Amino acid sequence: MFAIHDENGYAMSVEGIEMKTLVYGDKTLLVRFKMTKGAQLPSHTHPHEQIGYLVSGRINLYIGSECRNAGPGDSWCIESGVEHRAEILEDSIAIEVFSPVREEYLPGT
């Protein structure tokens, strides 16, 4: 599967956070998140392992009992079932991989 960059096709995840699935396979899914300064990603868990990379901006990322101030080039791994949340400090772009595939993130669902 190939994907050509396109700024269209984002969906609102929560207020101030938009997401777009870029590509996916049988076991992994790649998502781009556009996050607006001041947005809050509420605390949640899911059964998927989640690996992320902050392309631009700045966020406070809470994973379990840890908080890190992440900037461009920083990355993280959130294990399955671990509670996490984020505070968006600047307009930011993150790329994240989920495994297994998050069915609710597949295009057309």
C-alpha positions in Angstrom: 0.0 0.0 0.0 1.2 3.5 -0.9 -0.2 6.8 0.2 0.5 10.2 -1.4 0.5 13.2 1.0 -2.8 15.0 1.1 -3.9 17.6 3.7 -7.6 16.5 3.2 -9.4 13.7 4.9 -8.8 14.5 8.6 -11.4 13.6 11.2 -11.9 15.2 14.6 -10.7 12.8 17.3 -11.5 15.2 20.2 -11.9 18.9 20.2 -8.6 20.4 18.9 -7.2 17.1 17.7 -7.6 15.8 14.2 -6.4 12.5 12.9 -5.9 10.8 9.5 -5.0 7.2 8.9 -2.1 7.2 6.4 -1.5 3.5 5.6 -2.3 0.2 7.3 -1.5 -3.5 6.9 -2.6 -6.7 8.6 -0.8 -5.9 11.9 0.0 -2.2 12.0 -1.7 1.2 11.3 0.0 4.6 10.8 -1.8 7.8 11.8 -1.0 11.5 11.6 -2.4 13.7 14.3 -2.8 17.5 14.0 -3.1 19.0 17.5 -4.1 22.6 18.4 -2.5 24.5 21.2 -4.6 24.1 24.4 -6.3 20.9 23.3 -6.4 18.0 25.8 -6.3 14.3 25.0 -8.3 12.7 27.8 -6.9 9.9 29.9 -7.7 6.5 28.3 -6.4 3.0 27.6 -6.7 0.6 24.7 -5.4 -2.9 23.9 -3.1 -1.6 21.2 0.6 -0.9 21.5 1.2 2.7 20.4 4.5 4.1 19.2 4.8 7.8 18.4 7.1 10.5 17.1 6.5 14.2 17.5 7.2 16.0 14.2 6.6 19.5 15.4 5.3 21.4 18.4 5.4 20.7 22.1 3.2 18.5 24.3 3.1 17.1 27.8 2.6 13.4 27.5 1.5 11.3 30.5 2.1 7.6 30.3 1.1 5.7 33.4 2.6 7.7 36.3 5.2 9.5 34.2 5.0 12.9 32.5 7.4 14.1 29.8 7.6 17.4 28.0 8.0 16.2 24.4 9.4 18.4 21.6 10.2 17.8 17.9 12.1 14.6 17.3 11.0 13.0 20.6 9.4 9.6 20.5 7.5 7.2 22.8 6.1 3.7 23.2 2.8 3.1 25.1 2.3 -0.5 26.0 -1.1 -2.2 25.7 -3.5 -1.3 28.5 -1.4 1.5 29.9 -3.4 4.7 30.8 -2.2 7.8 28.9 -3.2 11.4 28.1 -1.7 14.6 26.6 -1.8 18.3 27.0 -1.0 20.2 23.8 1.3 23.2 24.6 1.9 24.3 21.0 0.3 23.5 17.6 1.8 20.1 17.0 2.0 17.2 14.5 2.6 13.6 15.7 2.9 10.4 13.8 1.8 7.2 15.6 1.8 3.5 14.8 -0.8 1.1 16.4 -0.6 -2.6 16.6 -2.8 -4.5 16.2 -4.7 -2.4 13.7 -7.3 -0.1 15.4 -10.4 -1.1 13.4 -12.2 2.1 14.3 -9.3 4.1 12.6 -9.7 2.3 9.3 -11.0 4.6 6.4 -14.7 4.3 5.9 -15.5 3.3 9.5 
